[in-house]
């Protein structure tokens, strides 16, 4: 055993949630929302939204069509911080259920390909 190990919770915080926010920002932009408004909805700075749009932030994690579809549906249900957190949690659950988190964990976190530790 060697190398750095990243815990599943860190994968969620460092990779999954930013990728979900990126997709939410793109979905809100497609609906005609302004960058400042998108930043307010997603509880981040405008510079973060700009980085999502340019691919400088969260650009290395690709979400599948099912997750992107869930994100597009979620943006219409976000009314406040509580609903934002609830929608992100719901989508993280989809990412976990589809084992998309596993492929990211294998790629970024040093886990073996045959890992199923989160599903025991």
Phi, psi and omega per residue, in radians:
X1 nan 2.311 3.121
X2 -2.797 3.026 3.127
X3 1.438 2.952 -3.109
X4 -1.396 2.419 3.075
X5 -1.931 2.238 3.069
X6 -1.838 2.247 -3.120
X7 -1.249 2.702 3.121
X8 -0.965 -0.645 3.138
X9 -1.122 -0.605 3.097
X10 -1.219 -0.658 3.065
X11 -1.034 -0.747 3.118
X12 -1.056 -0.850 -3.067
X13 -1.251 -0.787 -3.025
X14 -1.457 -0.455 -3.025
X15 -2.136 -0.889 -3.021
X16 -1.208 -0.935 -3.089
X17 -1.087 -0.765 3.060
X18 -1.058 -0.656 3.113
X19 -1.157 -0.658 3.079
X20 -1.141 -0.787 3.097
X21 -1.054 -0.726 3.103
X22 -1.009 -0.833 -3.135
X23 -1.150 -0.622 3.070
X24 -1.124 -0.736 3.121
X25 -1.075 -0.767 3.123
X26 -1.132 -0.690 3.125
X27 -1.152 -0.720 3.123
X28 -1.186 -0.653 3.084
X29 -1.098 -0.720 3.124
X30 -1.105 -0.441 3.090
X31 -1.479 0.003 3.097
X32 1.602 0.195 -3.136
X33 -1.318 2.573 3.119
X34 -1.416 2.708 -3.074
X35 -0.990 -0.738 3.139
X36 -1.099 -0.735 3.131
X37 -1.144 -0.725 3.124
X38 -1.081 -0.751 3.115
X39 -1.060 -0.722 3.114
X40 -1.110 -0.776 -3.121
X41 -1.101 -0.715 -3.060
X42 -1.601 0.051 3.062
X43 1.028 0.764 3.081
X44 -2.377 3.037 3.109
X45 -1.374 2.730 3.086
X46 -1.036 -0.611 3.132
X47 -1.089 -0.584 3.090
X48 -1.129 -0.765 3.118
X49 -1.074 -0.750 3.099
X50 -1.023 -0.725 3.120
X51 -1.193 -0.604 3.042
X52 -1.079 -0.789 -3.104
X53 -1.148 -0.615 -3.101
X54 -1.487 -0.181 -3.121
X55 1.479 0.113 3.132
X56 -1.336 -0.331 -3.126
X57 -2.243 2.312 3.085
X58 1.069 0.371 -3.126
X59 -1.457 -0.213 -3.080
X60 -1.639 0.003 3.102
X61 -2.007 2.028 -3.136
X62 -1.759 2.226 3.094
X63 -1.631 2.605 -3.108
X64 -1.386 3.013 -3.070
X65 -1.048 -0.638 -3.138
X66 -1.135 -0.713 3.139
X67 -1.221 -0.745 3.117
X68 -1.089 -0.676 3.076
X69 -1.109 -0.717 3.100
X70 -1.113 -0.677 3.105
X71 -1.102 -0.807 -3.125
X72 -1.058 -0.649 3.075
X73 -1.237 -0.589 -3.080
X74 -1.208 -0.621 -3.033
X75 -1.072 -0.493 3.100
X76 -1.315 -0.258 -3.128
X77 -1.739 -0.073 -3.114
X78 -1.429 2.058 -3.117
X79 -2.049 -0.453 -3.079
X80 -2.784 -3.076 -3.107
X81 -1.068 -0.709 -3.120
X82 -1.111 -0.771 3.139
X83 -1.204 -0.581 3.064
X84 -1.074 -0.877 3.135
X85 -1.055 -0.751 3.132
X86 -1.073 -0.737 3.129
X87 -1.176 -0.710 3.102
X88 -1.102 -0.756 3.123
X89 -1.078 -0.713 3.128
X90 -1.092 -0.758 -3.120
X91 -1.221 -0.664 3.055
X92 -1.024 -0.669 3.084
X93 -1.070 -0.673 3.090
X94 -1.147 -0.768 3.120
X95 -1.022 -0.749 3.125
X96 -1.178 -0.801 -3.093
X97 -1.073 -0.607 -3.139
X98 -1.486 0.032 -3.129
X99 1.047 0.374 3.023
X100 -1.136 -0.616 3.103
X101 -1.046 -0.616 -3.138
X102 -1.097 -0.779 -3.123
X103 -1.128 -0.641 3.089
X104 -1.197 -0.695 3.135
X105 -1.125 -0.696 3.100
X106 -1.128 -0.767 -3.101
X107 -1.213 -0.788 -2.987
X108 -1.779 -0.444 -2.938
X109 -1.944 0.115 3.053
X110 1.353 0.384 3.125
X111 -1.552 2.603 3.095
X112 -1.238 2.690 -3.081
X113 -1.077 -0.478 -3.095
X114 -1.597 0.274 -3.088
X115 -1.221 2.429 3.002
X116 -2.470 0.473 -2.999
X117 -1.042 -0.569 -3.128
X118 -1.339 -0.169 -3.056
X119 -2.031 0.328 3.105
X120 -1.402 nan nan
